[in-house]
Amino acid sequence: MGVSYTMQLMNLVTTRLTEAMVAAGFVESEPLDGRPAEEPATRNPQLRRLWFTLPDSGIRGMSGAIGARLTREPGRVGIQGQAWVGSAALGELAERLPPRALTGAEFDSVPFGYFDDRFDPFRELYLGAEVDVEYVVGKFMQYVQGPAAEWLGDRDSLAKLFDLARKPNMLDALDGVNPDPPRLRGAVLLNVLNGQPDLAASLMTWYLARDQFHHWDSTAQVVAFDLELAQQYPAYAQARGAGQ
């Protein structure tokens, strides 16, 4: 079983998984996280990323998506899945900020493995000579239509995002106390984009008043985000000014 076998297997999985996701109501998409769709960029990539978006995330300016990562190994193909939410506007904002003040369009994601075992969230489903493609695609879709759908549903309104923004991210093994910075910034921006600058300002005021931040966040990074947001969105600047 050489390269040709695993390449054929990867292509077959790509076709069947795409068909299943489209049938479930998702839309094919380019990668939303800025990474290439294939690596290396040759006729026989070792890694392929598939992305599928929800037609309606429930919030203007936010994308909800499912990502699949296919990797070719000797005699088999590994598959990882993730549920993802982000905003193109957040990614554009990140380009104008200092490093670490904001990392990109993503503000929350979860690998499928976490739904079964939070201590081994990145484990893969494998396909090989003795594993049926339909079985693995079916298993992937069980995540999509089960816990991943529930996870995305917990992020389909501004009220839900506002509530999550104040909480630690249970996926973060290094800091289970402080709010997750990308998630908080995403909630702030999306409230602004959806005509709720007062709520966005109140969340930022609350965050800046804390005496402790996430292990990689800081007052300087938060202030940089706050100032850039105020410069781009006058309604937010006015709300922040009234709240200070």
C-alpha positions as CSV (number, residue, x, y, z in Angstrom):
1,M,0.0,0.0,0.0
2,G,1.9,3.0,-1.2
3,V,1.3,6.6,-2.0
4,S,-1.2,5.9,-4.7
5,Y,-3.4,3.9,-2.4
6,T,-3.5,6.6,0.4
7,M,-4.0,9.3,-2.2
8,Q,-7.0,7.5,-3.6
9,L,-8.3,6.9,-0.1
10,M,-7.9,10.6,0.7
11,N,-9.8,11.6,-2.5
12,L,-12.5,9.1,-1.8
13,V,-13.0,10.5,1.8
14,T,-13.0,14.0,0.4
15,T,-15.8,13.2,-2.0
16,R,-18.0,11.2,0.4
17,L,-17.5,13.6,3.3
18,T,-18.3,16.6,1.1
19,E,-21.4,14.9,-0.2
20,A,-22.6,14.1,3.4
21,M,-21.9,17.7,4.6
22,V,-23.7,19.3,1.7
23,A,-26.6,16.9,2.2
24,A,-26.7,18.0,5.9
25,G,-27.1,21.7,4.8
26,F,-23.5,22.9,4.9
27,V,-21.8,24.9,2.2
28,E,-18.2,24.1,0.9
29,S,-15.8,26.8,1.8
30,E,-12.2,27.9,1.5
31,P,-10.3,27.5,4.8
32,L,-11.5,30.2,7.3
33,D,-8.4,30.1,9.5
34,G,-5.9,31.4,6.9
35,R,-4.1,28.1,6.5
36,P,-3.7,26.5,3.0
37,A,-6.2,23.9,1.8
38,E,-3.4,21.5,1.0
39,E,0.2,20.9,2.1
40,P,2.4,20.6,0.3
41,A,0.8,22.3,-2.7
42,T,1.4,19.4,-5.1
43,R,-0.7,16.8,-6.9
44,N,-0.2,14.4,-3.9
45,P,-0.6,16.5,-0.7
46,Q,0.1,14.9,2.6
47,L,-2.5,17.1,4.4
48,R,-5.8,18.4,3.2
49,R,-8.2,20.8,5.0
50,L,-11.9,20.7,4.2
51,W,-14.2,23.5,5.4
52,F,-18.0,23.6,5.5
53,T,-20.0,26.6,6.7
54,L,-23.5,27.0,8.0
55,P,-25.7,29.1,5.7
56,D,-26.8,31.1,8.7
57,S,-24.7,31.2,11.9
58,G,-27.5,33.1,13.7
59,I,-25.4,36.3,14.1
60,R,-24.5,38.9,11.5
61,G,-20.8,39.0,10.8
62,M,-20.1,35.6,12.3
63,S,-19.4,32.3,10.5
64,G,-20.1,28.9,12.0
65,A,-18.2,26.1,10.4
66,I,-17.0,22.5,10.5
67,G,-13.5,21.7,9.6
68,A,-12.0,18.4,8.6
69,R,-8.2,17.7,8.5
70,L,-7.1,14.7,6.4
71,T,-3.5,13.4,6.7
72,R,-1.9,10.6,4.7
73,E,0.2,8.1,6.6
74,P,1.8,4.8,5.5
75,G,-1.2,2.6,4.5
76,R,-3.9,4.8,6.0
77,V,-5.5,8.2,6.3
78,G,-6.2,10.1,9.5
79,I,-9.2,12.4,10.0
80,Q,-9.7,15.1,12.6
81,G,-12.8,17.3,12.9
82,Q,-13.5,20.6,14.6
83,A,-16.4,22.9,15.2
84,W,-15.4,26.6,14.6
85,V,-16.8,30.1,15.0
86,G,-15.1,33.3,13.8
87,S,-15.6,36.6,12.0
88,A,-13.8,38.0,9.0
89,A,-14.1,41.4,10.6
90,L,-12.2,40.1,13.6
91,G,-9.4,38.9,11.2
92,E,-9.2,42.2,9.5
93,L,-9.0,44.0,12.9
94,A,-6.2,41.6,13.9
95,E,-4.1,42.7,11.0
96,R,-4.0,46.3,12.4
97,L,-3.1,45.3,16.0
98,P,0.2,44.4,17.7
99,P,1.1,40.7,17.9
100,R,-0.9,38.8,20.5
101,A,-3.5,41.6,20.9
102,L,-5.6,39.5,18.5
103,T,-4.6,36.4,16.7
104,G,-7.1,36.2,13.7
105,A,-10.6,35.5,12.6
106,E,-11.2,32.6,15.0
107,F,-12.6,33.2,18.5
108,D,-13.7,29.8,19.5
109,S,-13.3,26.2,18.3
110,V,-13.3,22.7,19.6
111,P,-11.9,19.4,18.2
112,F,-14.3,16.5,17.9
113,G,-12.1,14.4,20.1
114,Y,-12.9,16.6,23.1
115,F,-16.5,15.5,23.0
116,D,-15.4,11.9,23.9
117,D,-12.3,12.6,26.0
118,R,-11.2,16.1,27.1
119,F,-7.7,14.8,27.9
120,D,-7.2,13.5,24.3
121,P,-9.0,16.0,22.2
122,F,-6.9,15.8,19.0
123,R,-7.0,12.1,18.4
124,E,-7.9,11.0,14.9
125,L,-10.3,8.6,13.1
126,Y,-8.3,6.3,10.8
127,L,-9.0,4.7,7.5
128,G,-7.0,1.8,6.1
129,A,-7.4,-1.4,4.3
130,E,-9.6,-2.9,7.0
131,V,-11.7,0.2,7.8
132,D,-14.7,1.1,5.7
133,V,-15.0,4.7,4.3
134,E,-18.7,4.9,4.8
135,Y,-18.3,3.9,8.5
136,V,-15.8,6.7,9.1
137,V,-17.8,9.3,7.2
138,G,-20.8,8.2,9.2
139,K,-18.9,8.5,12.5
140,F,-17.8,12.0,11.5
141,M,-21.3,13.0,10.7
142,Q,-22.5,11.7,14.1
143,Y,-20.2,14.4,15.7
144,V,-21.5,17.0,13.2
145,Q,-25.1,16.3,13.9
146,G,-24.7,15.6,17.6
147,P,-22.2,17.3,20.0
148,A,-20.8,19.7,17.4
149,A,-24.3,20.9,16.5
150,E,-25.0,21.4,20.2
151,W,-21.7,23.3,20.6
152,L,-22.5,25.6,17.7
153,G,-26.1,26.1,19.0
154,D,-24.6,27.3,22.3
155,R,-23.0,30.2,20.2
156,D,-25.8,31.2,17.9
157,S,-27.0,34.4,19.7
158,L,-25.4,37.5,21.0
159,A,-26.7,36.8,24.5
160,K,-25.0,33.4,24.5
161,L,-21.7,34.8,23.3
162,F,-21.9,37.6,25.9
163,D,-22.4,35.0,28.6
164,L,-19.5,32.8,27.4
165,A,-17.2,35.8,27.1
166,R,-17.0,36.1,30.8
167,K,-16.1,32.5,31.4
168,P,-12.9,30.6,31.1
169,N,-12.4,28.2,28.2
170,M,-12.6,24.6,29.4
171,L,-10.3,23.6,26.6
172,D,-7.5,25.7,28.0
173,A,-5.3,23.4,30.2
174,L,-3.1,26.3,31.3
175,D,-5.7,28.8,32.5
176,G,-9.1,27.6,33.8
177,V,-9.9,30.8,35.7
178,N,-9.7,33.8,33.4
179,P,-11.9,34.7,30.4
180,D,-10.7,33.4,27.1
181,P,-9.2,36.5,25.2
182,P,-10.3,35.6,21.6
183,R,-13.8,34.6,22.7
184,L,-14.2,37.9,24.7
185,R,-12.9,40.0,21.8
186,G,-15.2,38.2,19.4
187,A,-18.2,38.9,21.6
188,V,-17.3,42.6,21.9
189,L,-16.9,43.1,18.1
190,L,-20.0,41.1,17.2
191,N,-22.1,43.2,19.6
192,V,-20.8,46.3,17.8
193,L,-21.5,44.9,14.4
194,N,-25.1,43.9,15.4
195,G,-26.1,47.3,16.8
196,Q,-25.3,46.7,20.4
197,P,-22.4,49.1,21.1
198,D,-23.5,49.6,24.7
199,L,-23.3,45.9,25.5
200,A,-20.0,45.7,23.8
201,A,-18.7,48.7,25.8
202,S,-20.0,47.2,29.1
203,L,-18.2,43.9,28.4
204,M,-14.9,45.7,27.7
205,T,-15.3,48.0,30.7
206,W,-15.8,44.9,32.9
207,Y,-12.8,43.2,31.4
208,L,-10.4,46.1,31.8
209,A,-11.5,46.5,35.4
210,R,-10.3,43.0,36.3
211,D,-7.1,42.7,38.3
212,Q,-6.0,39.5,36.5
213,F,-6.0,38.4,32.8
214,H,-5.6,35.2,30.9
215,H,-2.0,33.9,31.0
216,W,-1.2,35.4,27.6
217,D,-3.3,38.5,27.7
218,S,-2.4,41.9,29.3
219,T,-3.7,45.4,29.9
220,A,-1.6,46.7,27.0
221,Q,-3.0,44.2,24.6
222,V,-6.6,44.8,25.7
223,V,-6.1,48.6,25.4
224,A,-4.7,48.2,21.9
225,F,-7.9,46.3,20.9
226,D,-10.2,48.7,22.6
227,L,-8.6,51.8,21.0
228,E,-8.6,50.2,17.5
229,L,-12.2,49.2,17.9
230,A,-13.1,52.7,19.0
231,Q,-11.3,54.2,16.0
232,Q,-13.2,52.0,13.6
233,Y,-16.6,52.2,15.1
234,P,-17.7,55.6,16.4
235,A,-20.8,54.2,18.2
236,Y,-18.5,52.0,20.2
237,A,-16.2,54.9,21.0
238,Q,-19.2,56.9,22.2
239,A,-20.5,54.0,24.4
240,R,-17.1,53.5,25.9
241,G,-16.7,57.2,26.6
242,A,-20.0,57.3,28.4
243,G,-19.1,54.3,30.5
244,Q,-15.7,55.5,31.6
